[in-house]
Amino acid sequence: MTDVAFVTGAAGGIGQAICASLTRAGFTVYGGDMSVTAERADGAVVLAPLDIRSAESVETAVAGAAKLGSISA
């Protein structure tokens, strides 16, 4: 099974750097961010809408990440 890293704030500067580091380490990265309006692939990272203030948004994002493999980071 694929190791998936779940990153919040993934579309911003620090979040992008974290995603890049995790992909170099071999993770499939699922990144959520409030500025993202629809799920899309951005290189080796899947970006998706995520508002951590909303339980529904978090549940949707976690379900999307789980489709990629086992969330381990």
N, C-alpha and C positions, 0 to 999 in steps of 0.2 A: 504494500500500500504506500502511496505517496505521502511524504511528510509535508504538511501545510502550515505555513505561518500566517497568523491573522494579525493584521496591522491596522490600527486606527490612525486617522490623520494622514493617510497614505499619499494624498495628492499634494501635500505641502513639502517644503524643503527638507526638513528633518525626516518626515515620513518617507519621502522618496529615497533618501539616503539609506534609511533602514531597510526598505524594500530591496534596494540594489544589493546591499550587504547580504541579506538573507538569500537572495537568488544565487549570489556567488557561492554561498555556503551549501547550495543544493536544495533549498526549499522551493516549493511552489508557494507563491505568495498571493493571498487574498487580502486586498487592502480596501478599507472603507473610508469614506470621507464625505462630509456634508456638501462639498462643492460638486460632487459627482452626481449626475442626474439619472444615469442608466448604467447598468453593468456593462463593462467593456474590457477587452484585453489591451494592455499597454505593455508590449514586449512580453516578458516572462511573468508579469504581474496582472492579476485580474482586479480591476478597480470596480467598486460598487458603491451605491448610495448608503450612507450610514450616519445616523444621528444617535449618538450614545445616550441621549436624554429620552429616547423612545424605546420602550421594551419591544415593541413590534418591529422597529427598524433593526434592532440588535438581533432578534430572533431570525429575521429574514436574512441578514448578512451571515450569521453563523450557519444557517441552513445552506446558503450558497457556497460557503467555504467547505463545508462537510462534503459537498458533492465532488470536490477535487481530491479528497483523500482524508487522512487522519490529522486533525488539528493538533499539532504538537508544540507550537511556539506562538 
